[in-house]
Amino acid sequence: MTYQDHRSEDDLRRELVRFGRWLYRLGFMPGTSGNLSVRLDEERLLATPTGASKCLLRSADMVIVDLEGHQIAGSRRVTSEIGMHLAIYAERNDVEAVIHSHSPIATAFACAGQRHF
């Protein structure tokens, strides 16, 4: 059984909103940074849009893309980092969702040029 087998698209939209707000409050997605996606089925992903604060997202803001990254639904634009999500889904069939966050500690290490914690 996969994640989407027991979750409707509406449920998944609400989950992305909930996790986006939670990650924002924890400081992992400051401003408009970071993004989330989840598999809808074998051919489509539901993802957060570009340029949106995760604390202000609504279910209707999410976009749908195919596995080549073409947006097929949604009034906002998909994140420009969708390629990273697609690469993970292509490599790992068992991955049902991807969270790309910017934790303050990891960001500080990256800015300092540190590759290891």
N, C-alpha and C positions, 0 to 999 in steps of 0.2 A: 504494500500500500504506500502510495506517495502522499505528500502533504496536500496536494490539490484534490486528491480523491475524497477528502472529507471537509474541504473548505470551498465555499462558493467564491466567485469573483468578488462579490460585495464583502464577504468576510476577509478576503485577502487585502482588499483596499483599506478596510478598517485597521487591519493588522499593520500595514505599512505606515499609516497615520500614527497609530499608537507607538510603534517602535521608533519612528522618526522623532516624535515628541520626547520620548523617554531618552533617546540618545542625545538630543539637543540639551535637555535639562542636565544631563550628566557631563556636558561639555565636550562630547565627542563629535558634534556636528555644529560648530559655531558658524554664525552667519548663514551663508548658503552652501557651505562645504558639505561634502559627503553625499551619499545616495544609497538607495536600497532597491532591490528587485526581488521578485519571486516568480517561480514558474507557474504559469496558468495551466499549461498542458504541454504536450510534446513539441508544439510549434510556436508557442507564444510566451512572452514574459510581461509581467506588470512591473512598472518601474516609476520611481519618483521623477518629476520633471526637473529641468535645469533651472538654475537661478532662483530656487525657492528655499526659504527658511523652513527647516523641518518642523519648527514649532507652529507654523501657520498653515501647514498642509491640510487639505480636505480630501476625502475619498475621491471626489470628482476630479481632482488635480492629476491623478495618476494617468500614465500613458501606457499603451500596449505596443510592443514591438515584436517582430518576428525574430527568428534565430539568426538572421543576417543583419539585424539592427535597423531594419526599416520600420518606421513608425506606422502603425496601421489603425490606431485609435487614440483619441485624446486631443483636447484643444490646446494644451501646452506642449512645448518641445521636450523631447527626451534628453536626459543628461548626455553631455558630450563624452562621458566616461563609460558609456554603455558597452563599448568594445571590451573593456576589462571584465565586465560581468559576463559577456558572451563567451569570452575565452575560458572562463572558469566553468560555465555550464557545458561548453563543448568538451572540455577535458574530463569533467567529472559528472557522469549521469546521475549520481546519487545526491548531488547538491541541489537543494530545492529553493534556496534563497541566498542572496549575497548582500552583505552590509559593507560598504566602503566608508569608513569613518576617519576622522582626523583627531585622534586622542592628543591632548596637550603634550603629554610626555613624548610620544612618538614624533610629533611635529617639532618639538624642541631638539630632539636628537637629530632629526633630518636637517634642521636649520644649522646645527652645529657641525654637520658633516660626519656625524657618528653613524656607523653602520651596525653596531652591536650594542645591546643594552647591558 
